[in-house]
């Protein structure tokens, strides 16, 4: 590390959880002389310290950014921060934003695969029957999907989408994708297209898998019109962000039989209200925004933060830099 560099100040912003306090302690131990790590308890304390900070971890309001003359790096401990994070003021500010994308590709792709396999083997029919203690077989072959003849359309081919394609290829599923930036298909994916091709590709897919973040371009990209373009009886899976999908329109498509089912881990409103009809809609699997959970989740998040602290102190390029204008 560059011994010539002066001490830099990193603010751990509220609200602080126990894991954030552990990270602060570990960073002090790792960089005892180079990094002044401060756990900020209140919004008032943030205001008093903001003008002294070189870096911060958490969320900043436009009002705080106006005081952040020295701030050059803001780290989000999430892969996709909450709505409103990328304010016009943050986009205009010269600081660099980083996040933790890529650390749970394995967890989320396994979650997606569990939805696909459940639908392929008609578990969305049999689980409710089990709860009612009813032994009732569907007519032979009805309700199952023969995966070697199935097509999965992956909307968003980042790390999660690419790993999902690799896993699905083991079941001989034909994977195609759409992505605004990637042009070369990853392992296990047959074709990749620009987002402009989405409407043309939807009728081909037995499974539509959405992994995209919430951006101005993706907000409610799945609506009644797009559900209407899907193959009748196809399955819809969303583990990206809830704001990408109109739940009202999804419910209509399910009730009308346009879709065969839906696997949802993210929702327009979280928690999903207990009175929401999706809870009892046949053919729907609901998990409470847990696709990213798994072993080593917090440790992986910390390692990104520690490595970027090292790079920041050394003046080297940071990992996981976000295009602020695109929100990812």
PyMOL commands that set and color helices and strands:
alter all, ss='L'
color gray80, all
select helices_A, chain A and resi 18-30+43-52+62-65+88-92+105-120+123-131+147-149+159-169+195-202+224-229+242-244+247-255+277-280+297-314
alter helices_A, ss='H'
color red, helices_A
select strands_A, chain A and resi 8-12+35-39+55-57+73-75+96-98+151-155+174-178+191-193+207-210+234-238+259-264+284-286
alter strands_A, ss='S'
color yellow, strands_A
deselect
rebuild
show_as cartoon
